[in-house]
Amino acid sequence: MITIKSQREIEQMKHSSKILADIHIHLRDMIKPGLDMWAIEEYVRKVCKEKNVIPLQIGVDEGYYNPYPYATCCCLNDEVAHGFPRHYILKEGDLLKVDMVLGLVEDDYCDVSKLNFDDAKSMIAIQEGFRGGVADSAWAYKVGEVSQEVADLWEVTRECLYLGIEAAKVGNRVGDIGAVIQDYAESRGCGVVRDLCGHGVGPTMHEDPLIPHFGKAGHGLRLKQGMVLTIEPMINTGGWEIDHDGERGYVTLDGSLTCQMEHQFVITKDGPVILTTQGEERTY
């Protein structure tokens, strides 16, 4: 069911989105060659306890992992999405994608500092009862000096993200978002992942409508004021096809590089307003 969000719900999501965006800003300086990737998971867990926000990915039924055991998804190079954070020393030239979903706790729902994040099963009950402000955002990080291929893919993915958001206007259709992303990515020789997509958000993590990153302009559901959505294009240097590979999550079928960036935003009468913004758009 598609819901139009109230101003109160949007304000809750603004609060949790600010916390999430601040994490991504911190990761810009933290992520560098020599860092153990697991330190990112530890940092996000620490912030969640300090800020009293729930890492909503812990305990979720992802399909391949039930329950998913981590606060973040961390994907390297050819890994598309849903990859495990793990003990891996980042290397010069890596492309790392970090995705997370945070839930703002209000009205004494729970004390996050006392939750056991290592007990994923205990987090399921927290998930089921939670109805607070949700924030969902992923970002890609170039580790040290990267190749031109990585740099170009990073830029194409960022442009796809913002082109898609700009198309999310009252009266437009879902297909307008996918079409502009697909047209731009393919004009740059890249493939657009079709098996995973954006979605509605709040008061739960994944809601209707689904937002594919490919499609035909003028087709699909009409967009309305008050919808809160994510756009999260996954762009490959090779073909669009992906497969699932154990703890590495989804990977490109042909082994090509892949990049993902994601923002959460609300559709207003004046256009889309990004909730998970990290600053002046297209400058980061």
Secondary structure, DSSP 8 states (H G I E B T S, - for coil): ------HHHHHHHHHHHHHHHHHHHHHHHH--TT-BTHHHHHHHHHHHHHHTEEETTTT---SSSSS---SEEEEETTEEE-----S-B--TT-EEEEEEEEEE--TT---GGG--TT-HHHHHHHHHH--SEEEEEEEEEE-SS--HHHHHHHHHHHHHHHHHHHT--TT-BHHHHHHHHHHHHHHTT-EE--SS-EEE-SSSSSEEEEE-SS--TT-S-B--TT-EEEE--EEESS-S-EEE-GGG-EEETT---EEE-BEEEEEETTEEEESS--SSTT--
